[in-house]
Amino acid sequence: MSPVRVLVFAKAPVPGRVKTRLIPALGEAGAVRLAGLMLDHALGEALAAGVGPVELCASPAFGHPDWAGRVLPDGVAASDQGAGDLGARMGRAAQRSLRARRPVLLMGADSPTLTARHLRAAAAALRDHEAALLPARDGGYVLLGLRAFHPCLFRHVPWGTAGVARLTRDRMAALGWRIWLGPRLADIDRTRDLGRLPEALRLDLRLGEEAFPQTCL
């Protein structure tokens, strides 16, 4: 089986544009710092997985001034997400890899509990499954692996809602695909999610327990 390309989707960590729902808890600077730390984590885990080439699908393109001062790790390529909604952007990137007969893992940079171990398991599953999915606790997914393509997976999807993973699974099942399901992992999008941050990120952010809502602890 060909190496599996890992595509990491991320926005430039610009104040007021990333992790805005965390600004009340972290402040604008803290939200940007967290976005940058989680992107570093995602790229590091993608490289550590060792399943194939790693590519940052950036918004805007990595050469844009919004990315000034950030350097990609050795071995990470960059591409432009381009126009359209999230589904259009993910679909184009997936199809580009699959047309080259290279299975693909699509992931974001919002789940610091997504590790190289999960990526290796998903990549291995694509040997005998058409798709691999790691659902998110909020009803979305943190990783989608594909060795086949169909546009229905990316069109008319209510991105950001609790039904995304279920809808995606239902559409894959309707296609007759074999689906590998990994464990549910947490996205860090809202204040209530901060309690699921790994300890290392809490320390990097210099956050005390007072920054975390009691319901998350």
Secondary structure, DSSP 8 states (H G I E B T S, - for coil): ----EEEEEEE---TTTSSGGGHHHHHHHHHHHHHHHHHHHHHHHHHHH-SS-EEEEEES-TTSGGGTT----TTEEEEE--SS-HHHHHHHHHHHHHHTT--EEEE-SS-TT--HHHHHHHHHHTTT-SEEEEEBTTSSEEEEEESS--GGGTSS--TTSTTHHHHHHHHHHHTT--EEE---B----SGGGGGGS-HHHHHHHT--GGGS-GGG-
